Amino acid sequence: MVWDFVSGLLKDPEQLRSDLDAMIKFERDNARSNPEREAKVWLAKLTEVDRKRSGFQDMAAEGLITFAELRAKLTALEETRETARRELEALDRRREKIEELERNRDALLDSLVAVAPDALDALMPEERLQVYKMLGLRVAVRPEGDIEASGAFTNDFSVCTHEPARA
């Protein structure tokens, strides 16, 4: 009875679309507050590193700092440059992942709709238990036999009406 309810939700194309949209929204929201602004900050940091590098080299050429001091300053600048590059690459990867999810959403949804019913129907009890765990499923049986279920698939409690077995 619980499996019929859960698998019914997982087989529902509108539920799948809603879940897929929620996953894309989560990815987008999970990105840092403002990726464009953050990218501008890291690009500005790269420009600043280049400016400082040139300034330090000029200071060394004029004998204002030693070559050992120059080497230490350039090493620190190179670490900053690498951090900025890594952060820009991470921002790019997150953006690409979200764009790919959005581009492929309909194809993925079609694939899930086609595969989900047969795949869900073929699950063994242990595998169903894994699905319950992934969904964070919580179930309560009311005295009259109705089932309240909550988890990742809904923010509200859902009720499945229990129909007693007929003799």
N, C-alpha and C positions, 0 to 999 in steps of 0.2 A: 504494500500500500504506500509506504513512504517512497520506495523506489519509483513507483508509477508516477507519483507527484513530481519528484525530482527529475526523472528522465523526461517527463512531459515538458517541464520548463526548459530543459537543455535541448529538446528537439524543436522547440518553438522558434521559427525564424525571426519573429519580432523580438523575442527575448535574446536570441543570439546577436541580432543587430544592436540592440540596446547594450548588451555586455561588451561587444566589440567597440562601440562608440565610447563606452565608459573607460575601456582600456586605453584608447587613444587619448581621451581627455586626461586620464591619469598621467600618461607619459608627458603630455604637454604641460600639465600643472606641476608635475614633478621636476620639470626643468627649472633651473634657477629662476628667480623672480623676473628678470628681463634679459633674455639671451642677447638681444641686439645691443643693449646698453653694456652688458658684460663684455661682449666682443669688442666694442669700442674702447673700453677700459684696457683690455689686453693689447689691442693694437697700439694704443697710446703708450703703453708700457714698453713695447718693442721700439717705438720711435724714440722714447726717452733713453733706452739702453744704447741705441746707436749714437745719439747725441752725446751721452756721457762717455762712451768709448772714445769717440773722437776727441773730446775734451781732455781725457786722461792721457791719450797719446800725445796731444799737444803739450801737456804739462811735462811729460817725460822728455820730449824733444827739447824743451826749454830748460831742462835740468831742475824743475821745481819738485819733482818726485823721482825716487830711484826706480830702476827697472824692477826691483823686487816688489816695491809698492804698486807699480803699474801692473805687474803680473797678478797680484792679489786682487786688485780692483777689477781687472778684466775677467778673472775667474768668477768673482761674485756677479758681475754683469752677465756672464755666460749662463750662470745658474738661473738668473732672473729671466733671461731670454728663453731658456728651455722650458721653464715653468709656464711662461706666456704661450709658447707654442703648443705645449701639452693641453693647456686650458682651451685654447682656440680649436684644437683638434677635437677635444671632448665636446665642445659646443656644437661643432660641425656634425659629429657622429649622432648626437641626440637629435639635432634638426633633421638629419637624413633618416633616422629611424622613424620619427614621427611622420615625415613626408611619405616614407615607404608604406607605413601602416595605412595612411589615408589613401594612397594610390591603390593599394591592394585590398582595401576593405571589402569591396563588393565581390571580388574574386574569392577571397578568403571566406566570406559569408556563404557564397554559393557552394563552396567546397564543404564547409561545415554542415550546411543544410543537407547536402547529398550524403555525407558520410555519417553524421551523428546518429541517426536512428538505428542503423545496423550495428554500429560500433557500441552504442549504449546497450542495445538489446543483448549483445554477446558478452557483456561483462559478467565475470564471476562474482560471487558475494564478497570476496576479499577486495576485488577491484572496485566494487560499488562502495565499500567502506572507505577506500582511498578518495573517491569522488566526494563522499560526504565530508571527509576531513578537509579536502581542498576548498570546499564551499563554506567551511566553518558551520556546518549544519548543526542546529540545535532542535531537538524534537521533544514535544511534550504531548502526552495523551490525556485528553479531558475525560472526566468520569463517564460522560455519555458516549465516549469512543471516538470523538473527533480528534484530529491531530493538528497541533500547532507546530509550524516549522519556520525557522528563521535562519538566515545565513547570508552568504555573499550575493545570492540571487535576488534578494529583496531587502528593503529597509524595514518593511512592515511584516508582522506575523501573517502567515498564510494559513488557511484552514482547509484541511482535506476532510471531507465528511466520510466517516467510516460506515460502510454498509455491512451489517452482520452477514456472515456466511449462511446460506440457506441449506437446510437439511435435505 
